[in-house]
Amino acid sequence: MRAADIRANVRALWAALGGDPGIAKGSKAIEQLDLARYQGTWYEIARLNHPFERRLSNVTATYTPRDDGGVDVLNRGFDLVRRQWRSAKGVAYPAGKNTPAGRLKVSFFWRFFAGYNIIYLDAHYDHAVIVGPNRRYLWVLSRSPFISDTVFKELTHWLTRQGLPASDLYRVHHDGFLFDPQVPE
């Protein structure tokens, strides 16, 4: 095992035990975040593909405020092979006292947290870019299931300037007849 892999595994274990949830090296979370404006449904426009999201289309993330200052998270997508909706429920909290507002920690399993870092958010809260604890986790989100090619190109150029793998992004398919957020699970 390479030294870089060992360091990544140690950081992941530290995050899982409640330590620093991490942010991709060289990335910086946004300083200002109005969680009330950020709440609601976001559509996944593009992502680096991972086993837990492979074969998913019509992917959304819905954020709802909690009384304890955290955010309930509901990720949902349509599995194109199994022809059924899949979902994952989690919770997110600010990453720490002395961290930028855009640094959150998210958990979908017990107390195992990982970094959820908002590194780009436009002034209208229409488009966002999220990185995880390392450069293998990257998402482009939008308030709409479709964004213009111009906006997507601007975001990918911005990602490239940040040193992130924009050319490896997988565009998420959204179609009106499949997408129904009220479909029972």
N, C-alpha and C positions, 0 to 999 in steps of 0.2 A: 504494500500500500504506500502511495506517495505521501510525503510530508504534508502537502496541501490538502489531501483527502483526510488525513488524520486531524488536522486543524479544523476542517469543516465539520467533521463528526463531533469533535469536542465542543465546538460552538453550538451545534444542534442539540447536543445533550444538555449543555448549560441552559439553552433557551427552554428546552423541555422541562427542566427542573425549576423554571420560574425566573431564571437569570435574564440577561439581556437578550431580547428576541432577535436582534441582529438587523442589519441593513446591508445591502449589496455594496461591496467595496467601491469607493469612489462616488457613491450616490449620496444625495442629500435630500432629506425630507423637507417638505414645505414648512415654513415657520408659522403661518396663520391657517387655521381651519375652523370653520363654523360648522360644527357637527349637525346642527339643526338644518342647515342648507344641504349638507352632504347626505343626510338620511334619504330614504326612498329607494327606488329601483334604478340600478345601473345595468346596462347591457354590455356584455363582454364582446368587444369588437375584434380583438386580436390577443393572442397569448403565445408564450412558449409552451409547446405541447408537453404534457406530463401524463403518466399512466392514469392518474385520478381524474383527468378530464378528456382523455382520448375518446373519440367517437361521439363527443357531446356537441350538439348544436343548440341554438336558441338559449344560450347561457345567460343567466341574470344573477345579480347579487343584490339582495334587498337588505338595507340597514335600517334598524328600528331602535330608537333610544331606549335605554333601560333606566330604572329609578336609581341604580347605584352608580351612574355616571358612565357606564359602559354602553355597548351597542350590540343588540342581537343581530346575527348575520344568518341569512338564508341564501345559500347558493343553489341554483337550480339549472338543469339542462336536460335536453332530450337525447337519450342514447339511441343513435341511429341504427345500431345492430339489434339491440333488444326491443326496439320500438316502444320504449317506455320512458317516463320522466324519472330522473334521479335527483335527489336533493341532499344537501348536507347543512345541518344547523350548527352554528357556533356562536361565539361571543368575542367581542373585541374591547380592549381597554387602552387608554394612553400607555405608551411604553415606559414612561417614567417622569419624575418631576422635572429634571433638567434636560429634557429632550424636546425637539421641535414638535409642534402640535400635530404634524403629519405622520409622526412615528407612532404606530399602534402595534399592539401585540394581539394576535388572534388565536383562538383555540377551537378546534372541532372535536377534540377528544380530551376529556377530563381536564387536567391542569397542564397539558402540554401546549405551550405557546410558541408561535413563530412570528417573525416580523411581517407586518403589513405596513408598508411605507409608501405614502403618497408623495411622489417626487415631482409630479406636475398636476396642476389643477387650474383650469382657466378661470378667469374672473367671474364668469356667469355660472360656474359649476355645471358645465355641459360636458366636459371631457376631462378625464383623469388618467394618469399613468401610475401604476403600482409596481413596486419591486418587493421581493421577499428578502430573506436574510442573506441571499447571495444572488448572483447574476443568472441563475438557472430559473428564476421565478420572475416573470414579467407579464403584466397585463395592460391592455389599453381598454378603457371603459368609456361609455357614453350614455347620456340620458335617453338616447334614441337608439333603436336597433340598427340604424343605418347612419353612416357618416359619409360625407363627400370624399371623393378621392383626393381633393385638394387638402382637406383637413388631415386625412390619414397620412399623406405624404409629408405635411408639415410636422406631424408628430413623429413619424419615423426618422425624418432628418434630425429632429431635436434629440431623439434617442441615440442616433449614431454619434452626434456631437458629444453626448454624455458617455460614450464608450460602451453602450449597451447593444446587444445583438439584434438590432431591428430587422436585419435581413432574414433572421430565423423565425420571425413571427408567423403564426398560423392565423389566417383570417377566419373568424367564427361565422358560420352560416346562420342567418335568421330568416325565417319565412313566416308570413302572416298566418297561413292556415294551420301550421303546427303550434305556433306560439299562443298559448292561453294560460296566463299566470294563475287562473282560478281552477285549472284542471286538478282534481283530487289526486293525491299521491297513492 
